[in-house]
């Protein structure tokens, strides 16, 4: 009797046809499938794991999982996308640009506050990051009180130190770059690379992407969220965009930076740099490159496109990627900073257009900048109002070379309404959707209402 019990139980658990069960199970996450597969052999058979997206960052846990999938002869065939998380953790004791408030900075190097070498800055960062995540009051006059039944400050610092040490080892060895090269060879269905400045999300415990590293974090683990790219910490960090010196680096630049300082400045965008360099040096079949800023006002330094005089190695690497046969999607985010004050020089050098001209099979293009836009459609800090302040759209985008274009998007650029409408009218017949957001109208009489009315009346 007992030998038949498992079959009877399985029959009660699965009263539906297998075809219907397979359809339902297909909507589950891999984490949910893993739980379901432990129920019995039938659910295990009906719940195969699928990995269409894998993650890389300067973390050995992410690298190990990435390589394990790449080396699995079944799972590797389903991978179509690599997400590169460029968020890197900081030790504020050794970082002059440490993301801390002035109040914390005064005691950032204070040595011991809880257990072996736990610094004051980490104590406060943990406290306020968890308070924000838990919805607690963060009034500095009365520090928030955290629950007692969560991971201790001492254990949190030990875990954070381990992450820092692991990250340092990965960066020193370029293990993440080597894993990327391995993945390019092992994922036959790979089409897209997505670059995110930080996958850690707006609050601790709420990541944008659930990478293996972030899934392994202890519950209620508080830490300093990575904000490496300019513009992610505050609008003030957007002010300066220095020239990109990849050609003939000088011991000191015109801005007084040493070579080491210049290298450190460029390494803010390490993910962008190593991705494009690796793709330029290795065979691949990537046809989509997406910079997912997730509403952050940030992007790659715009001067890679020839400001002030010539393009950078990065621009050459991007051109090579866009020249890939069948390349179909580019989401490009540019950090423009104070270059907005000088009539947008990068859009008048022709380097950007020449790069885009190489993608003749393009189906999806998105361009975003970092201009601060008021709700009324005006550029907040710059008060742009001259006609020459408008970005020359038709001089940038070679629409005549994109007969397959289906989606077009603009974000945070100054435009002239009439010029924008004329530009949209020149779109190819293949176009299916347009996304316009946070645009600044340089002519005082223009508005979103006027733009929508003209689009309705003048566009087919």
Secondary structure, DSSP 8 states (H G I E B T S, - for coil): -HHHHHHHHHHHH--S-HHHHHHHHTTS-HHHHHHHHTT-HHHHHH-----SEEEE-S-HHHHHHHHHHHT-TTGGGG--EEEEE------TTS-SS----HHHHTTTT---SSSTT--HHHHHHHHHHHHHHHT----TTS-----TTS--HHHHHHHHHHHHHHHHHHHHHTHHHHHHHHHHHH-TT--EEEEES-SS-SSTT--SS--HHHHTS-TT--------STTSS-GGGGS-------SS--SB-TTS-BHHHHHHHHGGGHHHHHHHHHHHHS-----EEEE--TT-S--EEGGGGTSSSS--HHHHHHHHHHTSTT--EEEEEEE-GGGGGGT-GGGGSSHHHHHHTT-TT--EEEEE----B-TTS-BTTT---SGGGS--HHHH--GGG-TT--EEEEES-EE-HHHHHHHHHTS-TT--EEEEES-EESSTT--HHHHHHHHHHH--
